[in-house]
Amino acid sequence: MAARGCRAGFALGAALVTLAGSARADYSAAGPETFATSDLPADAGATGKLVVPTGAGPYPLLVASHGWSASPDNQIGWAQHFASYGFVVAVPAFPNPLSPDTMTNAHIIEALVASLSNPNTVSPARGKVDAARVGLEGHSAGGVATTVAAAAVRPQAVVLFDPVDDMAASGKAAYATMCSPLLAIFAGPSSCNNNAGWSAFKATSPGPHVLFDVVGSTHCDGENNARALCGPFCGGAADPARQNEYGGHATAFFLWRLKGDQTAAGALAQSALAADAKLANVSVQNTGTCTVVADGGATDSGSDASRPDSGGASDSGFEGTDASHGVTDGGGGGTSDSGGSGGSGGSGGNNDAAGTSGSAGGCGCGVARADVPGAAVGLLALALLRRRRR
């Protein structure tokens, strides 16, 4: 899926396939919206790019985050594709990409959501952002930063492209408490994704989730515009057909979760995904053990609706069973009981469960690695990059 210019060339649903007797849109094809790409505004909380549909809006807000040694150039194609379906998309440039800091990058994501949701922020997106509809997407080390940020931001949709954890296991800790609806897409093992280390705990997210592997995928497929050195070190170069699986399913997920598009929801049903020979290890959980609620708090799916959590959020019934089971979020910032996630406010609740104030990232295209082979790969890649610049 190549990066697109200001006019998306194909209408939504231009390419249709037949699946189980019904038409299904090809979400890897460009959407109907035109858009413009600019630099992030000075008060956005980060440098990088901003892609805004040219219509009046308001549109849901997305943040698309790059991985180790990468830049907004490697995410801008995804951002423009999402924008063609009616999303405002911010693409931050994280500091120190060869040694990313998870917590620093997570805070940048949080700041972007806050600033671009603020109607007083002067930017091309001013007046076009629906602050009640927020989604996050991240690749590799951008995936762990996205996961940690999600535990604080509590977006309505999270997409992870072959995420890689840091040495402090910040992602694993935050992932286990993240209630936001999740789509996580995985590649085969390589030195660049810690030999698919995230897969060992990929089913632990307590919220609704859609998980699958793309058959034959490499770590490079999670970038729309893959880095030149990604292929030699990450199991093989990116492939446009496999990239379409990432971008197309992510687009459907955001349309479903942030716009209520039921056709898009059908494309992510267990039966549809399981019937797709390009995918493997499909797991769809439509009802999580916790859920994000409208006021930004979180609920516990326990059956006892009378017992309050320590963080100010009360328990609720099962997700979607009774609208009266809403949550009164005291905003104390404390963590909830074992079934839920932290209340809002304070220091962000339990999103930093690993207790780290600044965990280090590093080698292997997205993670600080303790193993020697991974470190060698990172050093060799850096040496080759420097040689090419001479």
C-alpha positions in Angstrom: 0.0 0.0 0.0 1.9 3.0 -1.2 1.7 6.5 0.4 -1.0 8.6 -1.3 -1.2 12.2 -2.3 -3.9 14.7 -1.4 -6.7 13.0 -3.4 -7.5 9.4 -2.6 -8.1 7.8 -5.9 -10.7 5.2 -5.2 -14.1 5.3 -3.5 -14.8 3.4 -0.3 -15.9 -0.1 -1.4 -14.6 0.3 -4.9 -13.0 -3.1 -4.7 -15.4 -5.8 -3.5 -15.0 -9.5 -2.9 -17.5 -12.1 -2.1 -17.2 -13.7 1.3 -19.9 -16.0 2.8 -22.4 -14.7 0.3 -22.1 -11.0 1.2 -20.1 -8.1 -0.3 -17.1 -6.9 1.8 -15.2 -3.7 1.1 -11.5 -3.8 0.4 -10.2 -1.5 3.1 -6.7 -1.7 1.7 -7.9 0.4 -1.2 -7.9 4.2 -0.7 -11.0 5.7 0.9 -13.2 8.6 -0.5 -11.9 11.5 1.5 -9.3 14.1 0.2 -6.7 15.2 2.8 -3.8 17.5 3.3 -0.5 16.7 5.0 1.4 19.3 7.1 3.9 19.6 10.0 2.5 19.2 13.5 1.7 22.6 15.0 4.2 24.2 17.4 2.0 23.6 20.5 1.1 20.0 19.6 3.6 18.5 22.1 5.7 16.9 19.5 7.3 17.3 16.1 6.1 15.2 13.2 3.3 15.2 10.6 -0.4 15.9 10.7 -2.8 14.5 8.1 -6.2 16.1 8.0 -9.2 15.4 5.7 -10.4 18.4 3.8 -14.0 18.0 4.8 -15.7 19.8 7.7 -15.6 17.0 10.1 -15.6 16.4 13.0 -13.4 13.3 12.6 -12.0 10.8 15.1 -8.4 11.4 16.1 -5.6 8.8 15.5 -2.0 8.8 16.6 0.3 6.6 14.4 3.7 5.8 16.1 6.9 4.6 14.5 9.4 2.1 15.9 13.1 1.7 16.5 15.4 3.6 14.2 12.4 4.8 12.2 10.7 8.2 11.7 7.3 9.6 10.6 8.3 8.7 7.1 7.7 5.1 7.9 4.2 5.8 9.2 3.0 8.6 7.0 1.5 6.2 4.4 -0.7 4.6 7.0 -1.7 8.0 8.2 -2.7 9.2 4.8 -4.6 5.9 4.2 -6.5 6.3 7.4 -7.2 10.0 6.6 -8.7 8.9 3.3 -11.4 7.1 5.4 -12.1 10.2 7.5 -9.7 10.4 10.4 -7.3 13.1 11.6 -4.0 11.4 12.1 -0.9 12.7 14.0 2.5 11.1 13.3 5.0 12.0 16.0 8.8 12.0 15.6 10.1 10.3 18.7 13.4 11.5 20.1 16.5 9.2 20.1 15.0 6.6 17.7 18.1 4.4 18.0 17.6 4.3 21.8 13.8 4.9 22.4 12.5 5.5 25.8 9.1 4.0 26.3 7.7 6.3 28.9 8.9 9.4 27.1 7.3 8.3 23.9 4.1 7.3 25.7 3.9 10.8 27.2 4.4 12.3 23.7 1.4 10.3 22.5 -0.7 11.4 25.5 0.3 15.0 24.9 -0.7 14.8 21.2 -4.1 13.5 22.0 -4.6 16.2 24.6 -3.4 19.1 22.4 -5.2 18.1 19.2 -8.4 17.4 21.1 -8.2 21.0 22.5 -10.3 23.3 20.4 -7.9 26.2 21.2 -4.9 24.5 19.6 -4.1 26.3 16.4 -3.6 23.7 13.7 -5.1 22.6 10.4 -7.2 20.2 12.5 -8.7 22.9 14.6 -12.5 22.4 14.8 -12.2 19.0 13.0 -11.4 16.7 15.8 -14.0 14.7 17.8 -12.3 14.4 21.1 -14.7 11.7 22.2 -13.4 9.3 19.5 -9.7 8.5 19.8 -7.6 5.7 18.4 -3.9 4.8 18.6 -1.7 2.8 16.3 1.9 1.8 16.8 4.5 -0.5 15.2 7.4 -2.3 17.0 8.8 0.0 19.7 6.0 2.4 18.8 3.7 -0.5 19.8 4.9 -0.7 23.3 4.7 3.1 23.7 1.2 3.0 22.3 0.2 0.3 24.8 1.5 2.3 27.7 -0.1 5.4 26.5 -3.4 3.6 26.0 -3.5 2.6 29.6 -3.6 6.3 30.4 -5.5 7.8 27.5 -8.1 5.0 27.4 -8.9 5.3 23.6 -11.8 3.6 22.0 -9.5 1.7 19.6 -5.9 0.5 19.7 -4.0 -1.1 16.8 -0.6 -2.8 17.3 1.5 -3.8 14.3 4.0 -6.5 15.5 4.7 -4.8 18.8 8.0 -5.3 20.7 8.4 -4.9 24.4 11.2 -3.1 26.2 13.6 -4.6 28.8 11.5 -3.4 31.7 8.5 -5.3 30.3 6.5 -2.1 30.3 4.3 -3.3 27.5 3.4 -6.6 29.1 2.4 -4.8 32.3 0.3 -2.2 30.6 -1.2 -4.6 28.1 -2.6 -6.8 30.9 -4.6 -3.8 32.2 -5.6 -2.2 28.9 -9.4 -2.2 28.5 -9.5 -0.5 25.1 -10.7 -2.6 22.1 -7.6 -4.0 20.5 -6.5 -5.2 17.1 -3.0 -6.8 17.2 -1.3 -8.1 14.1 1.8 -10.2 14.3 4.7 -11.3 12.0 7.0 -14.3 12.2 9.8 -14.4 14.7 13.1 -12.6 14.0 15.8 -10.7 15.9 13.8 -7.5 15.2 10.7 -8.6 17.2 12.5 -10.4 20.0 11.6 -13.7 18.3 7.9 -12.8 18.5 8.2 -12.3 22.2 4.9 -10.4 22.5 3.1 -13.4 21.2 3.8 -15.2 24.5 1.3 -12.8 26.3 -0.8 -11.6 23.4 -4.0 -13.1 24.8 -3.7 -11.3 28.2 -5.3 -8.0 27.2 -8.6 -8.0 29.2 -10.6 -5.9 26.8 -12.3 -6.9 23.5 -9.6 -7.9 21.0 -8.9 -9.3 17.5 -5.6 -11.1 17.2 -4.0 -12.8 14.2 -0.7 -13.5 12.3 -0.2 -12.6 8.7 1.2 -15.7 7.0 4.8 -15.2 5.9 4.9 -11.7 7.3 8.1 -10.1 8.5 8.6 -7.3 11.0 9.0 -4.8 8.1 5.4 -5.3 6.9 4.2 -3.2 9.9 5.6 -0.1 8.2 4.0 1.4 5.2 7.3 2.7 3.9 9.8 0.2 5.3 13.4 1.3 6.1 16.0 0.2 3.6 17.9 -1.9 6.1 14.8 -3.5 7.6 14.7 -6.5 5.3 18.3 -7.8 5.8 18.0 -7.8 9.5 14.3 -8.5 10.2 13.5 -11.7 8.3 12.9 -10.3 4.9 11.7 -7.1 3.1 8.2 -5.7 3.3 5.7 -7.1 0.8 2.9 -4.9 -0.6 0.3 -7.7 -0.4 1.2 -8.4 3.3 1.2 -4.7 4.0 -2.3 -4.5 2.7 -3.3 -7.1 5.3 -2.0 -4.8 8.1 -3.4 -1.5 6.7 -6.7 -2.9 5.4 -7.6 -4.6 8.7 -6.5 -1.6 10.8 -8.7 0.6 8.7 -11.7 -1.7 9.1 -11.1 -1.8 12.9 -11.0 2.0 13.3 -14.1 2.3 11.1 -15.9 -0.2 13.3 -14.8 1.0 16.7 -14.7 4.8 16.1 -17.5 5.2 13.5 -19.8 2.2 14.3 -19.4 0.9 10.7 -21.0 -2.6 10.9 -19.8 -3.6 7.4 -16.2 -3.0 8.7 -17.1 -5.0 11.8 -18.2 -7.9 9.7 -14.7 -8.0 8.0 -13.2 -8.6 11.4 -15.6 -11.3 12.6 -14.1 -14.7 13.6 -15.6 -16.5 10.7 -14.4 -14.0 8.1 -10.8 -13.9 9.4 -10.6 -17.7 9.9 -11.7 -18.2 6.3 -8.8 -16.0 5.0 -5.9 -18.2 4.0 -3.6 -15.2 4.4 -4.1 -15.1 8.1 -3.3 -17.6 10.9 -3.9 -18.0 14.7 -7.0 -15.9 14.6 -8.6 -15.1 18.0 -11.6 -12.8 18.3 -12.9 -11.8 21.8 -15.9 -9.5 21.4 -16.6 -9.1 25.1 -13.7 -8.4 27.4 -13.4 -8.7 31.2 -13.3 -4.9 31.4 -14.4 -2.0 29.1 -13.7 1.7 28.6 -16.7 3.9 29.5 -17.7 7.3 28.1 -16.3 9.4 31.0 -12.8 7.9 30.5 -13.0 5.5 33.5 -12.9 1.8 33.3 -15.3 -0.9 34.6 -14.9 -4.3 36.0 -17.0 -7.0 34.3 -17.8 -8.7 37.6 -21.4 -9.5 38.6 -21.4 -7.5 41.8 -22.5 -3.9 40.9 -22.6 -2.7 44.5 -18.9 -2.8 45.5 -16.8 0.3 44.6 -13.3 0.1 43.4 -10.5 1.8 45.3 -9.9 4.1 42.2 -13.4 5.6 42.4 -14.9 3.4 39.6 -17.8 1.1 40.6 -18.2 -2.4 39.3 -20.6 -3.1 36.4 -22.3 -6.0 34.8 -21.1 -7.7 31.7 -20.2 -5.4 28.8 -23.1 -4.3 26.8 -25.8 -6.1 28.8 -27.3 -3.1 30.6 -26.7 0.6 29.8 -27.7 1.4 33.4 -24.5 -0.3 34.6 -22.5 2.9 33.9 -19.6 3.9 36.0 -19.2 6.8 38.4 -15.5 7.5 38.1 -14.2 9.4 41.1 -11.0 10.2 39.2 -8.8 9.4 42.1 -6.1 8.0 40.0 -5.9 4.8 42.0 -6.0 1.3 40.6 -9.2 -0.7 40.5 -9.7 -4.1 41.8 -8.2 -7.2 40.1 -10.9 -7.2 37.4 -10.6 -3.6 36.2 -8.2 -0.9 35.3 -7.2 2.3 37.2 -9.4 5.3 37.7 -8.7 8.5 35.7 -6.6 11.4 36.8 -3.7 11.3 39.2 -0.5 9.8 37.9 -2.2 7.7 35.3 -3.4 4.8 37.4 -1.6 1.5 36.8 -0.3 2.1 33.4 3.3 2.0 34.7 2.9 -1.2 36.6 6.5 -2.2 36.0 7.5 0.7 38.2 9.8 2.2 35.6 10.3 5.9 35.2 12.2 5.7 31.9 12.8 2.3 30.5 15.3 2.1 27.7 14.7 0.9 24.2 17.4 -0.2 21.8 18.5 -2.7 19.3 16.6 -5.0 17.0 14.2 -2.6 15.4 12.2 -1.8 18.4 13.4 -3.1 21.8 16.2 -2.9 24.2 17.5 -6.5 24.2 19.5 -8.4 26.7 20.6 -11.1 24.3 23.9 -10.6 22.5 22.7 -11.5 18.9 20.0 -8.8 19.1 22.6 -6.2 20.2 25.0 -7.3 17.5 22.2 -6.8 14.9 21.6 -3.3 16.1 25.2 -2.3 16.1 25.8 -3.7 12.7 22.8 -1.9 11.3 24.0 1.4 12.9 27.5 0.8 11.3 26.0 0.3 7.9 23.8 3.4 8.2 26.9 5.5 9.1 28.8 4.0 6.2 26.1 4.9 3.7 26.1 8.5 5.0 29.9 8.9 4.2 
